[in-house]
Amino acid sequence: MPQIDTRLIQTAVMGGKDGDRPVILPEEAHNLDEFRRQYGQTNFWCGTLLGGCGEKLMTKRYETKVCHFAHHPDRYGTNAECHRTSEGADGADHLFIKQHVKDWLTGQGHAAEASLRTLGTGPGDAVDFWLRATEQHLRFELRPEDYRSWRKAAESLGAREGHVEWVFGPENTITHDMVARQGYALRVRCETEGTDRRVLIGTITAERPAVWDPLATCRMTRDGIVTPALENLRSAGKIRVGGMRNAPLPTSLPMTGAQIVFAVDGEAAEPTDSPFEENGRRLYVGYLKPTAKRIIRGLLSLPADTPPPSDDFVYQLSGAVRLLLTDPIGTAQAYWAIRADVVTQLNGLDAERTGLWRPSVALDAPVSAPAPAQRQASERRPPAVSAPQVRGVRSRQATALRKGLVMVARRGGTTTWQQLAHRIDPGLRHLSDNSLRNLLVEADHPVSENAVPLSVLVLAPGGQKKLPYLLFRNGLGSGSLVECERSGEGRAASVAVGAGGPSAAGGGRVGGGAGP
């Protein structure tokens, strides 16, 4: 059965079956008439560089449908077998790019060698340009490879030929990698202009899609192709110097911050030259512990305006938490860090359970069973729990709290946790009642005989009532601060300030004993 060629082929080459001078056939009849006058008796070929069969083509003119190239039929009315798949105007873009980019480089004073490369699909997969004088390699990769193949090629070309400038056809995972390395990536596309295809260079960033500029408006420099859009990005400081020699900026994976806690390593040096450094953020070395997993050493990235975490506490990550990953080219080593926007200080018991911290206050110490005589005496007292045992050295937060309370006492006033958080440490706002109570114990300990603890100066919100979770044993002279029922049992101390300093009603001294 005769084989009829019904394809609407729009491109061909001149100069023989292996020619590399492409041409586009106009689709309108009146434009085809002008095309025929322009090219006269020129032969057109289904070129091998187009993936064609190498046979001659003729032009076919139509008034009611698209004009196109077609194969010459033999004397039996059949056409030569041809497996060419690129029929449209973009089927010869690699040849137009080879021609126009070489002319553009010549116009800028660069003698370039141009060649076509197949990456497994056909001769139009890539176009390479080698600038011998400046030892630069330009590769226009029009059909994307898989990432692993591209990365091997990038490492091989970079090691063999130095700087390689990459320009890609469609946007894909590889262009995203380029953006991560240098802040931008370059793309190429062509637009039909009569019987020619005009070359456009696109500049893409992480924040916006491609901005297209004609090739004629671009410059070739020692750092590669510079488009007008790229000039603007450089002037705004959004481009990383070094191009492909840069390790890529880290990517990130979402995580559940509530399942991760962090403690700072106070003895570790601040990280320098880390691939995770970022404007407006700060890195901390420490220990991370996911829920039900082992503790691991790592980096935490926080906003620069976040109060620095203290090595006295453990923090839970919250807000937008992501795992940062990067894998610098030329090495098999991968790096990681955790990126969080908010950290919340854990209360003492929760922090102790993580295994990352041991408090200077022994939290919830078990109470031994009382002897019979003690049991009878205790039945006549309001129920109370022994005060937590405190080590001799206060934590930074307890020391700062004590100094703040001493200043309040010297002024003869009282305060609230909200006021203390504003003046001393914003982190106080995030502590539980249990943690605040333990902090007061630590700040007050030890209290000397007949002294009133500074804790009595801290009132509930509004400044009118005592804290519901504190009471003092009858007889303030013992200075023993204990936890009580919220029923309000016990006697609160009143503070009077005279010429000799603050004192408690009943003769007790406020904050006696160890100094701040």
Secondary structure by P-SEA (a helix, b strand, c coil): cbbbbcccccccccccccccbbbbbbccaaaaaaaaaaacccccccccccccccbbbbbbbbcccccccccccccccccccccccccccccaaaaaaaaaaaaaaaaaccccccbbbbcccccccbbbbbbcccbbbbbbccccccaaaaaaaaaaaaacccbbbbbbccccaaaaaaaaaccbbbbbbbbbcccbbbbbbbbbcccccbbbbccccccccccccccaaaaaaaaacccccccccccccbbbbbbccccbbbbbccccccccccccccccbbbbbbbbbccccccccbbbbcccccccccccbbbbbccbbbbbbbbcccccbbbbbbbbcbbbbbcaaaaaaacccccccccccccccccaaaaaaaaacccccccccccccccaaaaaaaaaaaaaaaacccccaaaaaaccccccccccaaaaaaaaaaaaccccccbbbccccccccccccccccccccccccccbbbbbcccccbbbbbbbbccccccccccccccccccc
